[in-house]
Amino acid sequence: MNIFEHHLAEIKTVILTEKEILKLDHVDNLNGVNLEVPPEKFNFDLSCNIAMVLGKKNKINPNILALKLKEIFIKKINNFSEIEIAGPGFLNIKLSKSALFNNINSILKDSKIYGSTKNSGSYNIEFVSANPTGPMHVGHCRGAIYGDVLANLLKFNGNKVTKEYYINDYGSQIKNFVESVYLRISEIKYKKKFPNKENLYPGLYVKDIAEKIIKENSGQNFDDYETNFDFLKKESIKASMELIKKDLELLGISHDNFFSETEIVDRDLVNKAVKKLKDKKFVNEGFLQPPKGDTNADWKKIKRLIFKSTLFGDDTDRALQKNDGSWTYFANDIAYHMNKVDRNYENLINILGADHTGYIKRITAAVSALSENKIKLNCKVCQLVKLYKNGEPYKMSKRAGEFISAKDLLNEVKKDQIRFMMLNRSNDVELDFDFDKVKEKTKDNPVFYVQYAYARINSLLRTLNLKLSKKIDLDKNEFNFNKMEERIIKKVFEWPKIIESASKQFDLHKIPFYLYELSTLFHAYWSKGNEDKNYKFIENEKIKRKEILSVIHLVSLVIENGMGILGVSLPQKM
């Protein structure tokens, strides 16, 4: 049940049937007309901008038109009991008792799907995609949780979603990692000192991987690095991915697909992708200047294959070949995205780290070229996470090396706290994560406050030996909500708007923020009973007013749906 869609449909129907009386010439296109929840200072349920939209199209003063609309809506729409004109022509609407009753029962009937936009698209979401050179770090955690929750949100709306991890197991960083593992093996087996060499991975986890490889391959001769490279690459990446998958599992995250960059190269998909772009006249042979700000002395002005990415909105055309003629990472990535396009997803989404902002234009250009502009790639960047403990920046892990691992984070706080707080700010701004704050059992800790609201509801139900019903046992004509209950119900009505808004631009932070606001209203409602007997929930071991059950049921189901999307548990006792 989306009350906004329901009542907007009523408004549009009246406009179309009464257009001659209203003297409106242009009503065919009602795009831009919407219903919102008015500011709290207005004691109304809905606010509509239709007078301003139609006033502009029909060259009528919006306030004059609003007066006419007010009169007609009151006569023609039984669900509206009162209308007030505000500001430049907004219609603030009070719902009738009957409408309020029916809306609440419809919400309860929808229950698990309340708020859903009911779509049916197909999505591929690529997220995390950390290099398989060791465990996940904190920055990866934010992107991993964002991607997982986005998938949950899209599924909640009825879409088909594939969660994918692209394993970057090709290139120089992999060679450096494999060399590091080999040198640790040499250290363990042959007592050779691990060198202080640039580009190696010094973290002690590399030693753990080396020990694991030695243990599982007791008959293997590790004397020669070159001879063992292919074997060590396979085993090192396997061990590293096991670490990453364990960290993801601890965060409540799993993927449907794992796709290897090495597989892309081995299957000759790069040549196929480049040929496809060549055939479309999107690739030529020519010269490029060194990338802006690039201090790489190895850059040479040589003839190479170039993707005409400027045709698709990029700032400059992009090289597909390195100096030696081998493919660039970008070329490999084009091949991977060609594979995505070929799998016929309607929507592609990449969740990127803060250091990949400059990469967005070129890869979106590639997808546009490969799909002939039929598929859009949407890239979302998750900014850095700064950790604090005891008011000080949290120090790096010796075991991980030069970064703070996901395991370090999980050793300090629980999964629920991490998932909720990582989403509590917009993904495109830096996030300060304070260990002390997320452990507090106070209003200042949003995840605790939402969980506590749910626990309080369940405590009340246990006391009354009740279960929540999908229908309210109220007399349609006699029930009355107090002011606090009305505020909560209005907030519950707003839930589909939050889902809609979060879904349009993938602004996931709106969900935990809303849940915190709803929980704050509920806690205030609960506490009021301790101050004023008229607000008490229980009297003589019975629920004082049936209206109370309807309110707590509405709050409960929205919290369940919202925390389900966030992947955060809801304890019944706290």
Secondary structure as UniProt FT lines:
FT   HELIX           3..17
FT   TURN            19..23
FT   TURN            31..32
FT   STRAND          35..36
FT   TURN            40..41
FT   STRAND          46..48
FT   HELIX           50..58
FT   HELIX           62..76
FT   TURN            78..79
FT   STRAND          80..86
FT   TURN            87..89
FT   STRAND          90..95
FT   HELIX           97..110
FT   HELIX           111..113
FT   TURN            114..115
FT   STRAND          122..126
FT   HELIX           138..156
FT   TURN            157..158
FT   STRAND          160..167
FT   HELIX           172..190
FT   TURN            198..199
FT   HELIX           204..216
FT   TURN            217..219
FT   HELIX           225..250
FT   TURN            251..252
FT   STRAND          257..260
FT   HELIX           261..266
FT   TURN            267..268
FT   HELIX           269..279
FT   TURN            280..281
FT   STRAND          283..286
FT   TURN            292..293
FT   TURN            297..298
FT   STRAND          304..307
FT   HELIX           309..312
FT   STRAND          318..319
FT   TURN            323..324
FT   HELIX           329..342
FT   TURN            343..344
FT   STRAND          347..353
FT   HELIX           354..359
FT   HELIX           360..371
FT   TURN            372..373
FT   STRAND          377..382
FT   STRAND          385..389
FT   TURN            390..391
FT   STRAND          392..393
FT   TURN            398..400
FT   HELIX           406..412
FT   HELIX           415..422
FT   TURN            427..428
FT   STRAND          431..434
FT   HELIX           435..439
FT   TURN            443..444
FT   HELIX           446..464
FT   TURN            476..478
FT   HELIX           483..493
FT   HELIX           495..505
FT   TURN            508..509
FT   HELIX           510..531
FT   HELIX           533..535
FT   STRAND          538..539
FT   TURN            540..541
FT   STRAND          542..543
FT   HELIX           546..566
//
